[in-house]
Amino acid sequence: QITLKESGPTLVKPTQTLTLTCTFSGFSLSTSGVAVGWIRQPPGKALEWLALIYWDDDKRYSPSLKSRLTITKDTSKNQVVLTMTNMNPVDTATYYCAHSVAVQDWFDTWGQGTLVTVSS
Amino acid sequence: SSELTQDPAVSVALGQTVRITCQGDSLRNYYATWYQQKPGQAPIFVIYGKNNRPSGIPDRFSGSNSGNTASLTITGAQAEDEADYYCSSRDNSGNHWVFGGGTKLTVL
């Protein structure tokens, strides 16, 4: 059974850097084809894809946020970390991590999400 | 274009059939995935690929594709189907993902 759980601060100040950790079980990011992505959702708004990392350390970023995002993995800890620099109140959202596979276009299992509020 | 367009809201009478649509250039090259999201919950995928349902998704959910439009059809909508529905696909580069703006489904 695949599970993912997001963790990180619930409140960050404007201009600060956000660091979120996705801790997962039921699969390994060293297995060929596996990927983990991040998606966010501002309150009452739509989902927005942010980034994705593959088992071979290949990375993909949202073109509109690429300059602010970094995604990394720690295979030994079964974790994926997303950092987002220069946080702004418009970045207030629930942040989800999700499992995928390279040959598929969908995210088949999602974490519960973590709400991050950006406010001074 | 890397955008997917959905109607903001749709309603259906209990037991009737409803179609939710999603339009975008990337859908000419990639199948849409449909996600269901209920209040306070994470999304779950209900349709993927050409027209596939994950385990546990009722067979009243089906998907179809034509040109730049993908559709999610619920045949015999139930009260528990009331939710937000999002379509998603890769963009035309194949290297990024995009989501539609979501459709709020109300079951009357």
Interface residues (C-beta under 8 A of the other chain):
Chain A: G37 I39 A46 L47 E48 W49 L52 R60 Y61 S62 P63 Y96 Q104 D105 W106 F107 D108 W110 G111 Q112 G113
Chain B: S2 Y30 Y31 T33 Y35 Q37 A42 P43 I44 F45 Y48 G49 P54 Y86 S88 S89 R90 N95 H96 W97 V98 F99 G100 G101 G102
